[in-house]
């Protein structure tokens, strides 16, 4: 019963993610500066914080939590580039920041190869792996089809406007960020509760 309730709550959250579609927004504002992009960044930042918070309780899996947290932090930097550029008044060095975070994550992975390989080998046994896999499928497979102009031109015909693919891609990215956040919670809880080998 508990599993059914959790599944229903996750589905309800996936539907609630579409709420910004009905929120008032300035039509002239680029989509990258709107509510959807901000929610994407917040969900990724929360997922990163979950992994960094789990490091204190993860035992030998601390490096894994750190690597996952750094990877999500790099994704946050990619999402907040436009906001940071507006605040700073000049272009945000997104590539340098993302590169530095990924370099630290790679160094951590190389230093703790054994733990990382063991984690990867048992990834299917962790709670949240399916949600993270679904998010990656949305981002790297489904998003590439739905976000294409040709797809919407064929589907809508004369009613097609160039904004449609961008809006659909943004909301798909938002759904993927939500699934990453929920998956991160499940994965972090599993890593933190894993018993140390004797």
N, C-alpha and C positions, 0 to 999 in steps of 0.2 A: 504493500500500500504506500509506503514511504517513497519507493522508487517511482510509482505512478504520479504521486503528488509533485515530486521534483521534476519529472518530465513535463507535467502540465504547467508548472511555474516557468520553466525554461521556454516553452512554447508561447506562453503569455507574454514573457519578456520580449521574444522575437517579434510578436505583433505590436507591442508597445513601442518598439524601436522606430516604427513608422510614424509615431506621433509628430515629429518635426515637419512632416509633409503638410500638416494642417495648421502649423504655427505661422503667425504673420511674419513676413520677411520682405525686405525691400527688393523689388524685382530688379533694380539696377545693380544690386550688390553681386559680385561674383560668387559662385557657389563655394569656392574655396575659402571664402571669408565668412560663411554663414553658420547657422546653427548646426548643420550636419557635420561639417568639418570639425567644429569645436567638440561635439559629442564623440566623434571618432578619436580625437586626441585624448579626451578625458578617459574614455574606456581603455585605451592602450596604456595610459599612464597609471590607471588603477591596477591593470593586470601586471604591469612592471613592479608596482609597489607591493603587490601580493607576493611575488616571488622574492623580492628583497626582504620582506617581512618574514618569510618562511625560512630564510637562511639560518636564523638563530635556533631553529628547532629541527633542522634537516640532517644533523649529524654528518655522516660522510657524504651526503648528497648536497652539502653546501655549495660546492663549485657548480653543480648543475643548476641550482636555483639562481646563482649569480649570473651564469651564462644566459639563462632564459630571461632574467630581468634586464640584462644589458641589451639583448636582442630587441626586446619590446621597447626599451628606452630609445634605441636607435630608430625604431618605427615612429615613436612619438616625435622625435626631432624632424622626421620627414613630413609629418602632418602639421606641425606648428610653424613651418618655414614662413608661410605668408603672414601669420600673426606676428612672429618675431621680427620680420622685416618691417612691418608697419610700426611696431613699438620702437625699434632701434632707429628707424628712419633711413636705413641702408640695407643692402642685401644681407640676409642671414647666411653665415658660412655652413650651410646644411651638410654639404659633402664632407667637409673636414670633421665636423662633430660626429656624424654617423660613422665615418671611417675610423675615428679614434675609439668610439664605443665598440665597434665590431672587432677592432684590433685587440682591445683588452679582453673581449669575450673569447677570441681565438687563442690568445696567450693562456687564458685560464683553462681552456679545453685541452691545449697541448700539455700543460703542466699536470693535469688530472685526467690523462687519457683513459686510464683503467676505469675510473668511476663513470666517466662520460660514456664509454663503450658499453658498460654494464647497464646504464640507464637506457641507452638507445635499444639495446637488446631486449629489454623488458618494457618498452614504451607502450605496447598494446595492453599491458596489465594495469596501467595507471588509469584512475578515474579522470575524465576530462580529455583523454587522448582523441576520442571520437569527435568531440566538439571542436578541438583544435584542427583536426584533419578536415572537418567540414568547412571551417573558416578558410583554410588554405585552398581548398577546392574552389570556394567562392571567389577568392582573390586571384588565383592563378589559372583557373579554367573557365568557370561560369561567367565571371566578370569580363573575360576577353571576348565572349560571344555577345552577351547582353550589351556591352559597352560599345559595340561596333556600329558605325553609322549605317552600314549595308544591311544589318539585321533589321533595324528600325525602319529603314526606307522600304524594305520588302514587306514588313508587317503593316506599316501605316499608309504607305502609298502617298497620296497627295496631302494627307494630314501631317506628314513628317515635318518636324522642326529640329534644328541642330541642338536645341537644349535637351531634348528627350534622352539621348544616350548619356549625356553628362549627368543628368539627374538620376537616372537609373543606376549608373555606375557608383554615384555617391552613396545612394541608399543601400546598394549591395555591399559596399565597403563598410558602411555603418553596421549592417547586420553581421558581417564577418568580424568586426571589432568587438561586438557584443558576445559572439560565440567564443572569441579568444579570451575575453574577460571571464566568462563562466568556466571555460576549460582551464584557465589558469588557476582559478580557485580550487577546482577539483584536483588538478595535478599538484598544486602546492600542498594541499591537505594530505594527499597520499605520500608525498615526499617527506613531509614533516612528521607523519605518524609511523614511517617505516622503521622497524626495529633494527638496531645495529647488529651485524653478524657477530656470533660468539667467537 
